[in-house]
Amino acid sequence: MVSAMTKNIAPATGKLGVLTPGLGAVASTFIAGVLSARQTGVAPLGSVSQMAHIRLGTRREGRNPLIKDFAPLASLDDIVFGGWDPISANALEAARTCGVLEEKDLSPIAQELEGVVAMDAVFDQKWVSRLEGTRVKSETNKWDQAMALMADIENFKVENGCDRLVMVWCGSTEAFQEPSAVHETVAAFEQGLKDNDDNISPSQIYVYAALQSDVPFANGAPNLSTDLPCMQELSHTRGVPIAGKDFKTGQTLMKTLLAPGLKARMLGLRGWYSTNILGNRDGEVLDAPENFKTKEESKLGVLHKILEPDVYPELYGNVDHVVRINYYPPRGDNKEGWDAVDIFGWMGYPMQIKIDFLCRDSILAAPIVLDLALFMDLAHRAGESGVQEWLSFYLKAPQAAGDNPAEQDLFIQQTKLKNTLREWMGELPVTHSEAG
């Protein structure tokens, strides 16, 4: 049976350019992983778009193709990589500096990685006080910087023979800020660019340049960018999809796995204490209080939205939720997240859960970059614009497409993602009813 929401999706012909503002640990690991998969033929682990199956129709029908064989996604062989970075000269230098991947994995693809040359970045140390940019654009006026980025985008597309482009923010977390008048409308933002308004951050200039260039943009950091009224307005008027914000990787991934289970069994939560040690560039940036506050806002909202304390005040109305991040250089990209979870059950008796997640931050983030790039390209070819809430599955603080808050339960997010793909391709949503 055909769904009423069937999309007329343009085919994924030609090359897809994936541009990453930021060519550090996450971006270089993402690029290396895709190049390795192309060279070896081994599927990129952790990528839902490449490895997950999707059930179609009822269980009796036995239709369960891979997502990449069901939806018209761009092929890994058709991806071309580019990006901007204020520190690293190319993806190979970035990968070796960050130390996420071993030389045995970099050597076979070293020439290709070295060929991904970083463009000079729009950079302002005001927003990342712990970093010093050396490969930055000469333009000092923000309007001129936006024009320079748009020129970079066009030149990259032409020089690499790309049919389409998509942009995924892989840069650092910027200092915390609240929206201001300059963010209310596109006209106000453009005037702010020309006036060098202090409230306009580098990530916001990248979003503006991308949307004006008809390039979908996904925000992998908690920065205030795609969630601004002016960017949502521009996304709709240009007909270009956006998604944000903040890659859902280590500790928050664990929370969105565990919290729905506690709620499903109606177990109470008294407190959740989370701390991390991290030694990469991200950890260095977050060591500054103004940057940590941006990340803290992203992390703290997860439990409240999943547990619904207004609906279940006796279970979740008095929760102490604390998040800490500690910069510890010896650990590098190998983050360790400790969680102490105080729960209660039958007759109010207390219990505890302890989590010690020794994760690799960029290893968890890299497949998210790939999936967001491919799905955002699909959305653009499907004629979508505005916030792509169906991609909340990948994000810590997902944007809502309407008036209701975005869903935070990982399993509801997964269902929404797959049902969106089903509907776009003319299949009915799966409800998991007994008959289905």
PEGI-V276393 format. One record per residue. PSI is psi in radians with two decimals (* if undefined). OMEGA is omega in whole degrees, -180 to 180 (none if undefined). NEAR is the number of other ideal C-beta (glycine too) atoms within 10 Angstrom. Layout:
BEGIN
psi=<PSI:PSI>
omega=<OMEGA:OMEGA>
near=<NEAR:NEAR>
END
This chain:
BEGIN
psi=<2.39:2.36:2.63:-0.25:0.21:2.28:2.57:1.67:2.17:2.54:2.71:1.11:2.63:-2.89:2.52:2.05:2.21:1.97:2.32:1.93:2.00:2.07:0.79:-2.44:-0.85:-0.90:-0.77:-0.60:-0.70:-0.86:-0.79:-0.69:-0.71:-0.75:-0.71:-0.73:-0.69:-0.67:-0.69:-0.38:0.06:2.26:2.45:1.95:2.42:-0.19:1.98:-0.70:-0.52:-0.47:-0.38:2.56:2.82:2.13:2.40:2.32:-2.72:2.86:-0.56:-0.47:-0.44:0.46:2.01:1.07:2.88:2.54:-0.71:-0.34:-0.24:-0.86:2.54:1.26:2.71:2.54:2.59:-0.56:-0.31:0.07:2.36:2.40:2.51:2.96:3.12:2.52:2.38:-0.04:-0.96:2.54:-0.54:3.04:-0.55:-0.81:-0.74:-0.79:-0.73:-0.64:-0.75:-0.53:0.39:-0.78:2.57:2.73:-0.55:-0.47:-0.42:-0.62:-0.80:-0.34:0.26:-0.73:-0.73:-0.70:-0.72:-0.46:-0.22:1.57:2.28:2.34:2.65:2.40:2.70:2.04:2.44:2.00:-0.31:-0.57:-0.29:1.39:-0.43:-0.10:2.61:1.96:2.32:-0.36:1.30:2.77:2.56:-0.40:2.36:-0.40:2.37:-0.56:-0.76:-0.62:-0.72:-0.74:-0.66:-0.70:-0.73:-0.64:-0.72:-0.78:-0.82:-0.76:-0.73:-0.76:-0.77:-0.85:-0.51:0.06:0.66:2.43:-0.57:2.77:2.72:2.61:2.33:2.07:2.09:0.30:-3.00:2.85:2.20:2.84:2.62:2.46:2.72:2.65:2.58:-3.09:-0.55:-0.29:-0.01:-0.72:2.84:-0.73:-0.76:-0.69:-0.76:-0.68:-0.65:-0.67:-0.82:-0.56:0.03:0.75:2.27:-0.36:-0.03:2.07:2.86:-0.73:-0.58:-0.59:-0.67:-0.76:-0.81:-0.84:-0.71:-0.89:-0.68:-0.37:0.17:0.68:2.08:2.56:2.23:2.31:1.91:0.12:2.92:0.21:2.63:1.84:-1.39:-0.32:0.18:2.53:-0.69:-0.65:-0.62:-0.65:-0.81:-0.66:-0.74:-0.76:-0.58:-0.22:0.71:2.27:2.64:2.79:2.55:2.90:2.72:1.91:2.34:1.75:-1.75:-1.59:-0.71:-0.59:-0.77:-0.69:-0.72:-0.21:-0.77:-0.76:-0.73:-0.54:-0.71:-0.76:-0.70:-0.58:0.10:0.73:2.42:2.77:2.20:-0.61:2.66:1.89:2.17:2.32:2.64:2.62:2.35:2.39:0.18:-2.97:-0.62:-0.74:-0.67:-0.77:-0.78:-0.14:-0.31:2.24:-0.66:-0.49:-0.66:-0.64:-0.66:-0.79:-0.69:-0.75:-0.71:-0.76:-0.63:-0.45:-0.26:-0.93:-0.74:-0.75:-0.55:-0.77:-0.30:1.16:-0.45:-0.52:-0.62:1.13:-0.55:-0.38:-0.66:0.29:-0.12:1.13:2.25:1.94:2.02:2.36:2.31:2.56:2.23:2.22:2.10:1.60:-0.64:-0.42:-0.35:-2.36:-0.16:1.49:2.57:2.20:2.16:2.34:2.27:2.01:2.11:1.96:2.96:2.69:-2.49:2.19:0.34:0.18:2.33:2.62:2.92:2.60:2.32:2.31:2.29:1.73:1.85:1.58:2.96:1.85:-0.86:-0.48:-0.61:-0.55:-0.58:-0.83:-0.45:-0.73:-0.79:-0.87:-0.76:-0.72:-0.83:-0.71:-0.60:-0.67:-0.73:-0.79:-0.71:-0.75:-0.37:0.04:0.31:2.64:3.00:-2.94:2.25:1.42:-0.40:-0.20:0.22:-0.43:-0.52:0.01:2.48:-0.77:1.19:2.52:2.58:2.48:-0.35:-2.68:-0.50:2.59:2.65:2.61:2.42:-0.26:2.06:-0.62:-0.57:-0.67:-0.72:-0.75:-0.73:-0.73:-0.88:-0.66:-0.57:-0.79:-0.74:-0.84:-0.75:-0.53:0.17:0.29:2.68:2.59:2.63:2.20:-0.17:0.47:2.91:-0.67:-0.43:*>
omega=<-178:178:179:-176:-178:-178:170:-172:177:-178:-179:-178:176:-175:174:176:177:-178:-180:166:-170:180:-179:-174:-176:-176:-179:177:176:-178:-180:-179:179:178:179:179:178:-177:-174:-175:179:-179:180:-176:179:-179:178:-177:-176:-171:-175:173:178:-180:178:180:-179:179:-179:-178:177:179:-174:-176:168:179:-177:176:-178:-180:-178:180:174:177:176:-179:-177:-177:173:-173:174:179:180:175:-180:-174:-174:-179:-179:-174:179:177:180:-178:-180:179:-177:175:179:-175:180:-177:180:178:-179:-174:-178:-178:-173:-177:179:178:-180:179:176:-174:-179:171:178:-171:163:-171:177:-175:176:-174:178:-169:-176:180:176:-178:179:-180:-173:-179:-178:-180:179:177:-174:175:179:177:178:179:179:177:179:176:176:-178:-179:180:179:-179:-178:-175:-178:178:-178:174:-176:177:172:-177:178:-179:176:-179:-175:173:-180:178:-176:173:173:176:179:-176:-178:-177:-172:-177:177:180:179:-180:-180:176:177:176:-178:-179:-178:-177:-178:-177:179:-178:177:-178:179:177:177:179:-180:-179:180:-176:177:178:-180:179:176:-175:174:-175:-178:179:-179:-179:173:-177:-178:-178:177:179:-179:-179:176:175:-178:178:-180:-177:178:-179:-176:-178:175:176:178:4:173:180:178:-174:-167:-172:180:174:179:-180:-178:171:-172:-176:177:178:177:-180:-179:-180:178:173:-175:178:178:-180:178:-180:-178:173:-178:164:-172:-174:-179:-179:179:178:178:179:-177:176:175:-175:-177:177:177:-180:177:179:-179:179:-180:-176:-173:-175:-172:-174:-177:-177:179:-169:177:-178:177:179:-177:-175:-178:-180:-170:-177:-178:-176:171:-178:-176:178:177:173:-178:179:-177:-171:-178:-176:180:-178:-178:-177:172:180:177:177:172:-173:180:-178:175:-176:-175:180:175:-177:-176:174:-179:172:177:178:173:-174:176:-172:175:-168:-176:176:177:-177:-174:179:176:178:180:-177:179:180:-177:-179:176:175:177:-180:179:178:178:178:-179:171:-179:-176:177:-174:179:177:177:179:-174:-165:-179:-176:-172:176:176:179:-179:-177:-179:180:179:179:179:179:-175:-175:172:177:179:178:-180:179:-177:178:176:178:179:-177:180:-178:174:177:177:175:176:-178:-179:172:-176:-178:-177:none>
near=<6:9:15:7:15:12:18:8:17:14:8:19:12:11:18:21:24:27:29:28:31:28:33:29:27:33:34:34:28:27:29:27:25:25:22:18:18:16:11:10:7:10:13:19:12:16:22:21:23:20:14:14:14:22:17:19:15:13:12:8:10:9:14:12:12:14:21:20:10:18:21:17:22:24:12:20:9:16:21:17:24:25:30:26:29:26:20:25:15:17:32:22:19:28:29:16:15:22:14:26:23:8:9:7:14:19:10:13:22:16:10:18:22:14:11:23:15:24:20:17:25:26:24:20:12:12:23:25:14:15:19:11:17:13:16:19:19:8:15:9:13:24:18:15:26:24:15:19:27:16:12:20:24:12:12:18:20:9:11:13:10:21:14:21:25:28:29:28:29:29:32:25:24:23:21:18:18:7:13:15:11:20:22:14:14:18:10:16:28:17:13:21:21:13:13:13:17:13:15:24:21:27:26:29:22:28:29:27:23:30:28:18:20:13:24:28:29:28:29:29:27:26:30:25:24:25:21:21:14:22:25:19:17:22:24:15:11:16:13:23:28:30:28:30:23:23:28:25:23:22:23:24:19:17:26:21:13:20:22:18:10:20:20:10:9:10:14:21:25:16:14:24:14:23:15:25:18:25:19:23:24:27:22:17:24:24:16:17:11:15:27:21:16:22:23:18:16:22:22:15:19:25:23:15:17:20:24:13:16:9:10:14:10:10:20:21:13:12:16:10:17:12:21:13:22:15:19:15:11:7:18:19:24:18:25:18:23:16:19:14:20:16:19:14:13:7:5:8:8:10:13:10:13:8:16:8:15:11:19:18:25:31:20:19:25:30:22:25:27:24:25:28:28:26:28:25:24:26:25:22:21:17:12:22:19:18:24:27:20:22:25:27:23:23:26:26:23:28:21:13:15:9:5:8:12:18:19:26:20:21:14:15:23:14:17:19:24:23:19:23:21:21:17:21:19:14:22:17:15:17:10:9:7:5:7:14>
END
